[in-house]
Amino acid sequence: MRYSIMLQLVISIALLLLGAAALFAWLQSRTAEPQSNLEDTNQSLLHLFNPRTDKGLLRTHPPK
């Protein structure tokens, strides 16, 4: 009984590490996006989470 639990633990850890390695390899091998797309995304996120605007998700005052 102990052997089967230990085997399951070793296999699950090995699969977890293998999945993490595959994800890391995929992240390293993908091509980079053009800088303009990243800047547009950053501006959109900054506008969305800006508490000083009426449209921001993190506003501190109730809508008018």
C-alpha positions as CSV (number, residue, x, y, z in Angstrom):
1,M,0.0,0.0,0.0
2,R,2.8,2.5,0.8
3,Y,4.5,1.7,-2.4
4,S,1.5,2.7,-4.5
5,I,1.0,6.0,-2.6
6,M,4.7,6.8,-3.1
7,L,4.5,5.9,-6.7
8,Q,1.5,8.2,-7.2
9,L,3.2,11.0,-5.5
10,V,6.4,10.6,-7.6
11,I,4.4,10.4,-10.8
12,S,2.2,13.5,-9.9
13,I,5.3,15.5,-9.0
14,A,7.0,14.4,-12.2
15,L,4.0,15.4,-14.3
16,L,3.8,18.8,-12.6
17,L,7.4,19.5,-13.3
18,L,7.1,18.3,-16.9
19,G,4.1,20.5,-17.4
20,A,5.9,23.5,-16.0
21,A,8.9,22.8,-18.2
22,A,6.7,22.6,-21.3
23,L,5.0,25.9,-20.4
24,F,8.4,27.6,-19.8
25,A,9.7,26.2,-23.1
26,W,6.6,27.5,-24.9
27,L,7.0,30.9,-23.3
28,Q,10.6,31.1,-24.4
29,S,10.0,30.0,-28.0
30,R,7.1,32.2,-28.9
31,T,7.6,35.3,-31.0
32,A,7.4,38.7,-29.3
33,E,4.6,41.0,-30.1
34,P,5.3,44.4,-31.8
35,Q,5.9,47.2,-29.3
36,S,2.9,49.2,-30.5
37,N,0.4,46.4,-29.5
38,L,2.0,46.3,-26.1
39,E,1.7,50.0,-25.6
40,D,-1.9,50.0,-26.7
41,T,-2.6,47.2,-24.2
42,N,-0.8,49.1,-21.4
43,Q,-2.8,52.3,-22.1
44,S,-6.1,50.4,-22.2
45,L,-5.3,48.7,-18.8
46,L,-4.2,52.0,-17.2
47,H,-7.4,53.6,-18.4
48,L,-9.5,50.7,-17.2
49,F,-8.1,50.6,-13.7
50,N,-7.7,54.4,-13.2
51,P,-9.6,55.4,-10.1
52,R,-9.7,59.0,-11.1
53,T,-12.0,58.4,-14.1
54,D,-15.7,57.7,-14.1
55,K,-15.2,54.6,-16.2
56,G,-12.5,53.0,-14.1
57,L,-13.2,49.8,-12.3
58,L,-11.5,51.0,-9.1
59,R,-13.4,54.2,-8.7
60,T,-13.9,55.4,-5.1
61,H,-17.0,57.5,-5.6
62,P,-20.4,56.3,-6.7
63,P,-21.4,56.9,-10.3
64,K,-23.2,60.2,-11.1
